[in-house]
Amino acid sequence: MDPAVSIRDCRAEDCPEVLRLIRELAEYEKVPEQVKISDQGLFQDGFGQDPFYKCLVAEVPRERQSKAGHTIVGYALYFFTYSTWKGRNIYMEDLYVMPEFRGQGIGKKLMRTIAQIGLEKGCTQMKFSVLDWNRPAIDFYLGEGAVDLTAAEGWHVFRFEADTMRQLANK
């Protein structure tokens, strides 16, 4: 890991840069049209009165900036959940490093920092999801000791979109 890369808590003024990285991740995952959040939404949800998420950013000095001039080159967004079987959990929603900065240990350091935060908060598990076609990410996580719950235990992840949630709530 390059010592010039620092991992720090996201600040409110970083929201536009985090949104840029979220859009890059969505492009990589082939679903750019699914990003509906704005930097103002990120600000309200992460730095408002009742924050819904926490975020770390990976930052390089100006002399190591990206080809496009960015110094924030990666992020990890997380929040806390609860397991009725295991207690406190930390959920890593996103882990992303710009392609030109991959292979330098930045993603590993972001993930390690989330694990440390989880342990400090008494969490017993760190959970996250990976697209089934993203073999580099799957191999990365397995190499770090993660367990693929779909393969090992048969768990599937589901969601209700807002319209379906409204229908469900009004039944």
C-alpha positions as CSV (number, residue, x, y, z in Angstrom):
1,M,0.0,0.0,0.0
2,D,1.4,3.4,-1.0
3,P,1.9,5.5,2.1
4,A,0.9,8.6,0.1
5,V,-2.7,7.3,0.0
6,S,-4.8,8.3,3.0
7,I,-8.0,6.8,4.2
8,R,-10.3,9.2,6.0
9,D,-13.9,9.8,6.9
10,C,-15.9,11.4,4.2
11,R,-16.6,15.1,4.8
12,A,-19.8,16.9,3.7
13,E,-17.8,18.8,1.0
14,D,-16.7,15.4,-0.5
15,C,-20.3,14.5,-1.6
16,P,-19.9,15.6,-5.2
17,E,-16.7,13.5,-5.5
18,V,-18.3,10.5,-3.9
19,L,-21.2,10.8,-6.3
20,R,-18.7,10.9,-9.2
21,L,-17.3,7.6,-7.9
22,I,-20.8,6.1,-7.4
23,R,-21.5,6.9,-11.0
24,E,-18.3,5.3,-12.1
25,L,-19.2,2.2,-10.1
26,A,-22.6,2.0,-11.7
27,E,-21.1,2.4,-15.1
28,Y,-18.7,-0.5,-14.3
29,E,-21.7,-2.6,-13.1
30,K,-23.5,-1.8,-16.3
31,V,-26.4,0.0,-14.6
32,P,-25.7,3.7,-14.8
33,E,-29.4,4.6,-15.2
34,Q,-30.1,3.2,-11.7
35,V,-28.2,6.1,-10.0
36,K,-30.9,8.5,-8.9
37,I,-29.2,10.0,-5.8
38,S,-27.8,13.6,-6.0
39,D,-24.9,15.1,-4.1
40,Q,-27.5,17.0,-2.1
41,G,-29.2,13.7,-1.3
42,L,-25.9,12.2,-0.2
43,F,-25.3,15.3,1.9
44,Q,-28.7,15.0,3.6
45,D,-28.5,11.3,4.1
46,G,-25.0,11.2,5.4
47,F,-24.6,14.5,7.2
48,G,-28.1,15.4,8.3
49,Q,-29.7,15.1,11.7
50,D,-30.2,11.3,11.4
51,P,-27.4,10.0,9.2
52,F,-28.3,6.8,7.3
53,Y,-24.7,6.0,6.2
54,K,-21.1,6.5,6.9
55,C,-18.4,6.8,4.2
56,L,-14.6,6.6,3.9
57,V,-12.6,8.1,1.1
58,A,-9.2,7.2,-0.3
59,E,-7.2,10.3,-1.1
60,V,-3.9,10.9,-2.8
61,P,-1.8,14.1,-2.7
62,R,-2.2,16.6,-5.6
63,E,1.0,15.4,-7.2
64,R,-0.5,11.9,-7.5
65,Q,-3.9,13.0,-8.8
66,S,-5.7,11.0,-11.4
67,K,-5.4,11.7,-15.1
68,A,-8.6,13.7,-14.8
69,G,-7.3,15.7,-11.9
70,H,-9.1,13.9,-9.0
71,T,-7.4,13.4,-5.6
72,I,-10.3,11.3,-4.1
73,V,-9.7,8.0,-5.9
74,G,-11.8,5.5,-4.0
75,Y,-14.6,5.2,-1.4
76,A,-16.3,2.7,0.8
77,L,-19.9,3.4,2.0
78,Y,-21.2,1.5,5.0
79,F,-23.9,1.4,7.6
80,F,-24.9,-0.7,10.6
81,T,-27.5,-3.4,10.7
82,Y,-28.7,-6.1,13.1
83,S,-28.9,-9.8,13.0
84,T,-31.3,-11.6,15.3
85,W,-28.9,-14.5,15.3
86,K,-25.6,-12.7,15.7
87,G,-26.3,-9.2,16.9
88,R,-24.5,-6.1,15.6
89,N,-23.4,-6.2,11.9
90,I,-21.8,-3.7,9.6
91,Y,-22.8,-3.6,6.0
92,M,-20.5,-2.5,3.2
93,E,-22.7,-1.0,0.6
94,D,-20.0,0.0,-1.8
95,L,-16.2,-0.5,-2.2
96,Y,-14.8,1.2,-5.2
97,V,-11.4,2.3,-6.4
98,M,-10.8,4.1,-9.7
99,P,-9.3,1.7,-12.3
100,E,-6.0,3.6,-12.6
101,F,-5.4,3.2,-8.8
102,R,-6.3,-0.5,-8.5
103,G,-3.7,-3.1,-7.5
104,Q,-2.1,-0.7,-5.0
105,G,-3.9,-2.1,-1.9
106,I,-6.3,0.9,-1.6
107,G,-9.5,-1.3,-1.7
108,K,-7.9,-3.6,0.8
109,K,-7.2,-0.7,3.1
110,L,-10.7,0.7,2.8
111,M,-12.2,-2.7,3.6
112,R,-9.8,-3.3,6.5
113,T,-10.8,0.1,7.9
114,I,-14.5,-0.8,7.8
115,A,-13.7,-4.1,9.5
116,Q,-11.9,-2.2,12.2
117,I,-14.8,0.2,12.7
118,G,-17.2,-2.8,12.9
119,L,-15.1,-4.5,15.5
120,E,-14.8,-1.3,17.6
121,K,-18.6,-1.0,17.5
122,G,-19.0,-4.7,18.7
123,C,-20.1,-6.0,15.3
124,T,-19.9,-9.8,14.8
125,Q,-20.2,-9.8,11.0
126,M,-19.4,-7.6,7.9
127,K,-21.8,-8.2,5.1
128,F,-21.9,-7.0,1.5
129,S,-23.2,-8.1,-2.0
130,V,-21.4,-8.8,-5.2
131,L,-22.8,-9.2,-8.7
132,D,-22.4,-12.8,-9.9
133,W,-20.5,-11.8,-13.0
134,N,-17.9,-9.7,-11.1
135,R,-15.3,-12.4,-10.8
136,P,-12.4,-10.0,-9.9
137,A,-14.4,-8.8,-6.9
138,I,-15.5,-12.3,-5.9
139,D,-11.9,-13.5,-6.0
140,F,-10.7,-10.5,-4.1
141,Y,-13.2,-11.1,-1.2
142,L,-12.7,-14.8,-1.1
143,G,-9.0,-14.2,-1.0
144,E,-9.5,-12.1,2.1
145,G,-11.5,-14.8,3.8
146,A,-15.1,-13.9,3.0
147,V,-17.8,-16.6,2.7
148,D,-20.1,-16.6,-0.4
149,L,-23.4,-17.1,1.4
150,T,-25.3,-18.0,-1.8
151,A,-22.9,-20.9,-2.4
152,A,-22.4,-21.9,1.2
153,E,-25.9,-21.4,2.7
154,G,-28.2,-20.7,-0.2
155,W,-29.2,-17.2,0.8
156,H,-30.7,-14.9,-1.9
157,V,-30.9,-11.1,-1.6
158,F,-34.3,-9.5,-2.4
159,R,-35.6,-6.0,-2.5
160,F,-38.8,-4.1,-2.9
161,E,-38.7,-0.9,-5.0
162,A,-40.5,2.2,-3.7
163,D,-43.7,1.6,-5.7
164,T,-43.9,-2.0,-4.5
165,M,-43.2,-0.9,-1.0
166,R,-46.2,1.5,-1.2
167,Q,-48.4,-1.3,-2.5
168,L,-47.2,-3.6,0.3
169,A,-47.8,-0.9,2.9
170,N,-51.3,-0.1,1.7
171,K,-52.6,-3.7,1.5
